[in-house]
């Protein structure tokens, strides 16, 4: 059983194995700079991959052969063993809340069962021997079902119940309203049911209708046969409807040819004919028409269910035929995903590669199952649904191979971090450390005066720029301008910070690290490109986001000016207190 189970798992495990192996291999090469050495020697990535591409092509062929020859046989044998084991131990298969009829001659209903002890509670048993006179009904509080030592009987032990049995042996007893019966109560009762519980393998042909147990040739033959049967059924339905519901010829009551010709030449008005008949005839006509309509509706519904089941079975055969190709091709496609990705992330071992490969495979499995389910319900064509995951892998593999071959940094965490910080208006903080070698000390004598001038300039800017006002949407996206005051403020502040960075006072270094980083154009326009600004402005939902961000930047700039003034005051007080420049 486990041998066949493992064989059925190989088709889906091979692509994952190829992905993980390629990630680990090229991750190790990148981590040890061996891949970089080969590229420095003039060997392109495609040339490095070429031997492994040949190996993976052989793996694809092996996977295709396995799925076409071995996997159907393993699936059939696994189903055969599973059903045989199920028939061997019926006491384990009795469900809760529904009738179980796999034991010949008995229908068993169980409200609740204890899987640890094998006890059954709230038991109702109907004996079904084929003879109404021998029908019995047993109600029991609890019961226990197990196989005997010789495996030829089932021992059914019942506790606290009643038995009802028919007592009239006449043929017509079941047609009468009052039928005598026997009622018997018991505390404990033991019954032996004939049942061969020895392990007997079921016939393998019983599972030959399953699409997973067929190779490609058998699938194609089954698809052709089902197509022929479906077409024949549709043609028969059409003929039947045309014959019984759409016919125009009405047989004459007497073989009078002259009367038939005369009636054929005349046209009859249905409304006038309907008004001429009596009310009883009208009611009869309505009932007849309604009966025919209901019959046709029932016929359509039955035929629709029957044809739908046949189409579903045929689509399953189509899906299985395509999957034998897509699953084997996935081995090669996963290699083109794993190898470049390992070269890019440069992480080997069983840590990051395992996590990345599992995430990629789960994404692939979700896409594959989504396409397969849409193909089963006929929402998509079978070819589109089954090949969807392969197209996604192909596009991903081409992109990653191109990026790895051009040494593009796709997974630069710092780059993505900076992008999202700019998108949401987050700023990095200053990290200025004390210099080991200082050539020129700051000009402490003039620093308080220059800091005061910067403070006055901040006050002037806060009053003239009106940063609290709501910005104009048109000016931001279609008429953006330069804010010279903000640019001048940023330049003067950076010059003072650069000079104070030469200080040996740790307190002053702490103060200058508190200065905010000012982008002079952040509060005037979202992007540097004029066309991009206009495009975002036209797309109002997107433009509204950047408009609110600009407003936030304006309010933040006003707070930054206030913060600069406070820091200037602290630095000036520190310089005067320590007597620097005197």
C-alpha positions in Angstrom: 0.0 0.0 0.0 2.7 2.5 1.0 4.8 1.5 -2.1 1.9 2.4 -4.5 1.2 5.5 -2.4 4.7 6.7 -2.8 4.6 6.0 -6.5 1.5 8.2 -7.0 3.3 11.1 -5.2 6.3 11.2 -7.5 4.8 13.2 -10.4 4.1 16.2 -8.2 7.2 15.8 -6.1 9.7 15.8 -9.0 9.1 19.5 -9.9 9.5 20.5 -6.3 12.7 18.5 -6.0 14.1 20.2 -9.2 13.2 23.6 -7.8 14.8 22.9 -4.4 18.0 21.3 -5.9 18.5 24.2 -8.4 18.0 26.8 -5.7 20.4 25.2 -3.3 23.1 24.5 -5.9 23.2 27.9 -7.5 22.6 29.5 -4.1 25.8 27.8 -2.9 27.7 28.9 -6.0 26.6 32.5 -5.5 27.3 32.5 -1.8 30.9 31.2 -2.3 31.4 33.6 -5.3 32.1 30.7 -7.6 29.4 31.9 -9.9 30.9 35.4 -9.9 34.3 33.9 -10.8 32.8 32.1 -13.8 31.1 35.2 -15.0 34.4 37.2 -14.5 36.1 34.6 -16.7 33.7 35.5 -19.5 31.3 32.6 -19.2 27.7 33.8 -19.5 25.0 32.4 -17.2 23.2 30.6 -20.1 26.4 28.7 -20.9 26.7 27.7 -17.2 23.2 26.4 -17.3 23.5 24.4 -20.5 24.7 21.1 -19.1 22.0 21.2 -16.4 19.4 22.0 -19.0 20.3 18.8 -20.8 20.1 16.9 -17.5 16.7 18.4 -16.8 15.5 17.6 -20.3 16.2 13.9 -19.5 14.4 14.3 -16.2 11.4 15.7 -18.1 11.4 12.7 -20.4 11.6 10.3 -17.4 8.8 12.1 -15.7 6.6 11.9 -18.8 7.4 8.2 -19.2 6.6 7.6 -15.5 3.3 9.4 -15.6 2.2 7.6 -18.8 3.2 4.1 -17.9 3.9 3.6 -14.2 1.6 6.2 -12.4 -1.7 4.9 -14.0 -0.8 1.3 -12.9 0.2 2.5 -9.4 -3.1 4.5 -9.1 -5.2 1.5 -10.1 -3.4 -0.9 -7.7 -3.7 1.7 -4.9 -7.4 2.1 -5.4 -7.8 -1.7 -5.6 -5.9 -2.2 -2.3 -7.8 0.7 -0.5 -11.2 -0.7 -1.5 -10.2 -4.2 -0.6 -9.1 -3.1 2.9 -12.3 -1.1 3.3 -14.4 -4.3 2.5 -12.2 -6.3 4.9 -13.1 -4.2 7.9 -16.7 -2.8 7.5 -17.0 -2.0 11.3 -14.4 0.8 10.7 -16.4 2.3 7.8 -19.8 2.7 9.4 -20.5 6.5 9.3 -22.5 8.6 11.7 -25.9 10.0 10.9 -26.6 8.0 7.6 -27.5 4.5 6.7 -24.7 2.1 5.9 -25.6 -0.7 3.5 -22.3 -2.4 2.5 -23.0 -5.4 4.7 -25.3 -7.7 2.6 -28.8 -7.9 4.0 -28.5 -5.1 6.6 -29.0 -1.4 6.7 -27.4 0.1 9.8 -27.9 3.6 11.2 -25.6 4.9 14.0 -26.1 8.2 15.8 -22.7 8.3 17.3 -19.6 6.0 17.5 -16.5 5.8 19.6 -13.5 5.2 17.4 -11.3 4.2 20.3 -13.5 1.5 21.8 -15.5 0.6 18.6 -18.8 1.1 20.4 -21.9 2.3 18.5 -24.6 4.3 20.1 -28.2 5.0 19.0 -28.3 2.0 16.6 -31.2 1.2 14.2 -30.9 -1.9 12.0 -33.1 -2.9 9.0 -32.8 -6.5 7.8 -33.2 -6.6 4.0 -33.2 -10.2 2.9 -35.4 -9.6 -0.1 -38.5 -11.1 1.5 -41.0 -8.8 3.1 -42.2 -11.5 5.5 -38.7 -11.7 7.1 -38.2 -8.0 7.5 -37.0 -7.0 11.0 -36.3 -3.7 12.7 -33.9 -3.6 15.6 -33.5 -0.5 17.9 -30.6 -0.6 20.4 -29.0 1.8 22.8 -25.5 0.6 22.1 -23.8 -2.1 20.0 -20.4 -3.5 19.1 -19.4 -5.0 15.7 -16.3 -7.0 15.1 -15.0 -9.9 13.0 -14.8 -13.4 14.3 -11.6 -15.3 14.6 -12.2 -17.3 11.4 -12.9 -14.1 9.5 -16.1 -15.6 8.1 -18.7 -13.9 10.3 -19.4 -10.5 11.9 -20.2 -10.6 15.6 -22.9 -8.0 16.4 -23.5 -7.5 20.1 -26.5 -5.4 21.0 -27.4 -3.9 24.5 -30.7 -2.5 25.7 -33.0 -2.7 22.7 -36.1 -3.9 21.0 -36.8 -6.1 17.9 -39.9 -5.8 15.6 -40.8 -8.6 13.2 -43.7 -9.2 10.8 -46.0 -12.0 11.9 -48.2 -12.3 8.8 -46.9 -14.6 6.1 -49.7 -14.0 3.5 -48.8 -12.5 0.2 -51.1 -9.5 0.5 -50.3 -8.6 4.0 -48.1 -5.7 3.0 -51.1 -4.1 1.2 -53.3 -4.1 4.4 -53.3 -1.2 6.8 -53.2 -3.5 9.9 -50.4 -6.0 9.9 -49.6 -8.1 13.1 -46.0 -8.0 14.3 -43.9 -9.3 17.1 -42.2 -7.0 19.6 -39.3 -8.4 21.6 -37.2 -6.6 24.2 -33.7 -7.6 25.2 -30.9 -6.6 27.5 -28.1 -8.2 25.5 -28.2 -10.0 22.3 -25.4 -11.5 20.1 -25.9 -12.0 16.3 -23.6 -13.6 13.8 -23.8 -12.2 10.3 -22.3 -14.2 7.5 -19.5 -12.0 6.0 -16.2 -13.1 4.5 -13.7 -10.7 6.2 -10.6 -12.4 4.7 -8.5 -10.1 2.5 -9.6 -10.6 -1.1 -8.3 -8.3 -3.8 -11.0 -6.7 -5.9 -11.0 -7.0 -9.6 -8.8 -4.3 -11.2 -11.2 -3.8 -14.0 -13.6 -2.1 -11.6 -11.3 0.9 -11.5 -10.5 1.1 -15.2 -13.1 3.8 -15.7 -11.1 6.3 -13.6 -9.1 8.7 -15.8 -6.1 8.5 -13.4 -5.7 4.8 -14.2 -5.3 5.3 -17.9 -2.3 6.2 -20.1 -2.5 8.7 -22.9 -3.5 6.2 -25.6 -6.3 4.9 -23.4 -7.4 8.4 -22.5 -7.6 9.4 -26.2 -9.6 6.3 -27.0 -12.0 7.0 -24.0 -12.4 10.6 -25.1 -13.3 9.6 -28.6 -15.8 7.0 -27.3 -17.4 9.5 -25.0 -17.6 12.1 -27.8 -19.4 9.5 -29.9 -21.8 8.6 -27.2 -22.6 12.2 -26.3 -23.2 13.1 -30.0 -25.5 10.1 -30.3 -27.4 11.0 -27.2 -27.9 14.6 -28.4 -29.0 13.4 -31.8 -31.5 11.0 -30.2 -32.8 13.7 -27.9 -33.3 16.0 -31.0 -35.1 13.2 -32.9 -37.3 12.5 -29.9 -38.3 16.1 -29.4 -38.9 16.6 -33.1 -41.1 13.5 -33.2 -43.3 14.0 -30.2 -43.4 17.8 -29.5 -42.6 19.6 -32.8 -44.5 17.5 -35.3 -46.9 19.3 -37.6 -48.5 16.3 -39.3 -51.8 15.2 -37.6 -53.2 11.8 -38.7 -56.7 12.0 -40.3 -59.7 10.1 -38.9 -60.7 8.7 -42.3 -58.7 8.1 -45.4 -60.5 10.8 -47.4 -57.8 12.2 -49.7 -60.0 15.0 -51.0 -60.8 16.2 -47.5 -57.1 16.1 -46.6 -56.2 18.2 -49.6 -58.9 20.7 -48.9 -57.9 21.0 -45.2 -54.2 21.4 -46.2 -55.1 24.3 -48.5 -57.1 26.1 -45.8 -55.5 28.0 -42.9 -57.1 28.0 -39.4 -57.0 30.8 -37.0 -56.1 29.5 -33.6 -57.8 32.2 -31.6 -61.1 31.8 -33.4 -60.8 28.0 -33.0 -60.2 28.4 -29.3 -63.2 30.7 -28.8 -65.5 28.3 -30.6 -65.0 25.4 -28.3 -66.7 24.9 -24.9 -65.3 25.7 -21.5 -64.8 22.1 -20.7 -62.8 21.5 -23.9 -60.7 24.6 -23.2 -59.9 23.3 -19.7 -59.0 19.9 -21.2 -56.8 21.6 -23.8 -55.0 23.6 -21.1 -54.4 20.6 -18.9 -53.1 18.6 -21.9 -50.7 21.5 -22.8 -49.6 21.8 -19.2 -49.0 18.1 -19.0 -46.9 18.1 -22.2 -44.9 21.1 -21.0 -44.1 19.5 -17.6 -43.2 16.2 -19.4 -40.9 18.1 -21.7 -39.4 20.1 -18.7 -38.7 16.9 -16.8 -37.2 15.3 -20.0 -34.9 18.3 -20.5 -33.8 18.3 -16.8 -33.0 14.6 -16.9 -31.2 14.8 -20.2 -29.3 17.9 -18.9 -28.1 16.0 -15.8 -27.1 13.0 -17.9 -25.3 15.0 -20.5 -23.6 17.1 -17.8 -22.2 14.1 -16.1 -20.9 12.7 -19.4 -19.3 16.1 -20.2 -17.7 16.3 -16.8 -16.2 12.8 -17.2 -14.9 13.7 -20.6 -13.3 17.0 -19.3 -11.6 15.0 -16.5 -10.1 12.7 -19.2 -9.0 15.8 -21.1 -7.4 17.3 -18.0 -5.6 14.1 -17.1 -4.3 13.9 -20.7 -2.9 17.5 -20.6 -1.5 17.1 -17.0 0.8 14.3 -18.1 2.4 16.9 -20.3 2.3 19.9 -18.0 3.6 18.1 -14.9 6.6 16.7 -16.8 7.3 20.1 -18.4 7.1 21.7 -15.0 10.4 20.0 -14.1 12.2 22.0 -16.8 10.3 25.3 -16.1 11.1 25.0 -12.3 14.7 24.7 -13.2 14.6 28.0 -15.0 13.0 29.5 -12.0 15.2 28.0 -9.3 18.6 28.3 -10.9 18.5 32.1 -11.7 16.7 32.7 -8.4 19.5 31.0 -6.5 22.1 33.0 -8.4 20.3 36.2 -7.4 19.6 35.6 -3.7 23.0 33.9 -3.2 21.9 31.8 -0.3 22.6 28.1 -0.1 22.0 25.4 2.5 18.6 24.2 3.8 17.4 27.6 5.2 16.3 30.3 2.7 16.2 28.0 -0.3 13.7 25.6 1.4 11.4 28.5 2.4 11.6 30.2 -1.0 11.0 26.9 -2.9 8.0 25.9 -0.8 6.4 29.4 -1.2 6.9 29.2 -5.0 5.5 25.7 -5.2 2.5 26.6 -3.1 1.8 29.5 -5.5 2.2 27.2 -8.5 -0.1 24.6 -6.9 -2.8 27.3 -6.2 -2.7 28.5 -9.8 -2.7 25.0 -11.2 -5.7 24.0 -9.0 -7.6 27.2 -9.9 -7.1 26.5 -13.6 -8.1 22.8 -13.2 -11.2 23.6 -11.3 -12.3 26.2 -13.8 -11.7 23.7 -16.6 -13.8 21.0 -14.8 -16.8 23.3 -14.4 -16.4 24.4 -18.1 -15.8 28.0 -17.1 -12.5 27.8 -19.2 -11.4 25.6 -21.9 -9.5 22.5 -20.8 -6.3 23.6 -22.5 -6.4 27.1 -21.0 -7.0 25.8 -17.5 -4.4 23.1 -17.5 -1.7 25.2 -19.2 -2.2 28.3 -17.1 0.3 27.3 -14.5 2.9 26.4 -17.1 2.5 29.9 -18.8 3.0 31.5 -15.4 6.1 29.5 -14.7 7.4 30.3 -18.2 7.0 34.0 -17.8 8.6 33.9 -14.3 11.5 31.8 -15.6 12.2 34.1 -18.5 12.2 37.1 -16.3 14.5 35.7 -13.6 16.9 34.2 -16.2 17.1 37.6 -17.9 17.7 39.4 -14.6 20.3 36.9 -13.4 22.1 37.0 -16.8 22.3 40.8 -16.7 23.4 40.8 -13.0 20.3 42.8 -12.1 19.6 43.2 -8.4 16.0 42.0 -8.2 15.9 41.1 -4.5 17.7 44.1 -3.1 15.9 44.6 0.2 17.4 48.1 0.7 16.1 49.2 -2.7 12.6 48.0 -1.9 12.8 49.6 1.6 13.7 53.0 0.1 10.9 52.7 -2.5 8.2 52.1 0.1 9.7 54.8 2.4 9.4 57.3 -0.4 5.9 56.1 -1.3 4.5 56.5 2.2 6.5 59.6 3.1 8.9 57.9 5.6 12.4 59.5 6.1 15.6 57.9 7.3 17.3 59.5 10.3 20.7 61.0 10.4 23.5 58.7 11.6 26.6 61.0 11.9 29.4 59.5 14.1 32.3 61.2 15.6 35.3 61.6 13.2 38.5 59.9 14.1 40.6 62.6 12.5 39.5 66.2 12.5 41.5 68.6 10.4 39.6 71.8 10.9 37.4 72.7 13.9 34.1 74.4 13.5 34.1 78.2 13.5 32.5 78.5 16.9 32.8 82.3 17.0 30.4 82.8 14.1 28.2 79.8 14.6 25.7 81.4 17.0 25.1 84.2 14.6 24.6 81.9 11.6 22.3 79.7 13.7 20.3 82.7 14.6 20.0 83.8 11.0 18.8 80.3 10.1 16.2 80.5 12.8 15.0 83.9 11.5 14.8 82.5 8.0 12.7 79.6 9.3 10.3 82.1 10.9 10.1 84.0 7.6 9.4 80.9 5.6 6.7 79.7 7.9 4.9 83.0 7.6 5.3 83.4 3.8 4.8 79.8 2.6 1.3 79.3 4.2 2.0 75.6 4.7 -1.2 75.1 6.6 -3.4 75.9 3.6 -4.9 73.2 1.5 -2.8 72.9 -1.7 -4.2 73.5 -5.1 -4.8 70.2 -7.0 -4.1 71.8 -10.4 -0.9 73.4 -9.3 0.5 70.2 -7.8 0.0 68.0 -10.9 -0.2 70.3 -13.9 1.7 73.5 -12.8 4.3 72.4 -10.4 7.0 74.9 -9.5 10.2 75.2 -7.5 10.2 76.3 -3.9 13.4 78.3 -3.6 12.8 79.0 0.1 12.8 75.3 0.9 15.9 74.7 -1.2 17.7 77.6 0.4 16.7 76.3 3.9 18.0 72.8 3.1 21.2 74.1 1.7 22.0 76.4 4.6 21.1 73.7 7.2 23.3 71.1 5.5 26.3 73.5 5.4 26.0 74.1 9.2 25.6 70.3 9.8 28.7 69.6 7.7 30.7 72.2 9.7 29.4 71.0 13.1 30.3 67.4 12.2 33.9 68.4 12.8 33.1 69.0 16.5 34.6 66.9 19.2 31.7 67.5 21.5 29.4 64.5 21.7 26.4 66.6 22.8 26.7 68.7 19.6 26.9 65.6 17.5 23.8 64.3 19.1 22.0 67.6 18.4 23.0 67.6 14.7 21.7 64.0 14.3 18.3 65.4 15.3 18.1 67.7 12.3 15.4 66.6 9.8 16.3 65.6 6.3 14.4 68.0 4.0 13.5 67.3 0.4 13.0 70.7 -1.2 10.5 69.4 -3.9 8.6 66.8 -1.8 5.8 69.3 -0.9 5.4 70.8 -4.4 5.1 67.8 -6.8 4.9 64.0 -6.4 7.4 63.1 -9.1 10.2 64.8 -11.0 8.7 63.9 -14.4 6.1 66.3 -15.7 4.3 63.7 -17.8 4.1 61.3 -14.9 2.6 64.0 -12.7 -0.1 64.8 -15.2 -0.9 61.1 -15.7 -1.3 60.6 -12.0 -3.4 63.8 -11.7 -5.8 62.6 -14.4 -6.2 59.2 -12.6 -8.1 60.8 -9.8 -8.2 57.9 -7.3 -4.5 57.5 -7.6 -4.0 61.3 -7.7 -6.0 61.7 -4.6 -3.5 59.6 -2.7 -0.5 61.6 -3.8 -2.5 64.9 -3.2 -3.0 63.9 0.4 0.7 62.9 0.6 1.7 66.4 -0.6 -0.5 68.0 2.0 1.1 65.9 4.6 4.5 66.9 3.4 3.6 70.6 3.7 2.5 70.1 7.3 5.6 68.1 8.0 7.8 70.8 6.5 6.2 73.4 8.9 7.0 71.1 11.9 10.5 70.6 10.6 11.1 74.4 10.6 10.0 74.6 14.2 12.2 71.7 15.1 15.2 73.3 13.3 14.6 76.5 15.4 14.7 74.5 18.7 17.9 72.6 17.7 19.5 75.9 16.7 18.7 77.3 20.1 20.1 74.2 21.9 23.4 74.3 19.9 23.9 78.0 20.5 23.3 77.6 24.2 25.8 74.7 24.3 28.5 76.7 22.4 28.1 79.7 24.7 28.0 77.5 27.9 31.2 75.7 27.0 32.9 78.9 25.8 33.8 77.5 22.4 35.4 80.1 20.1 36.5 82.4 22.9 
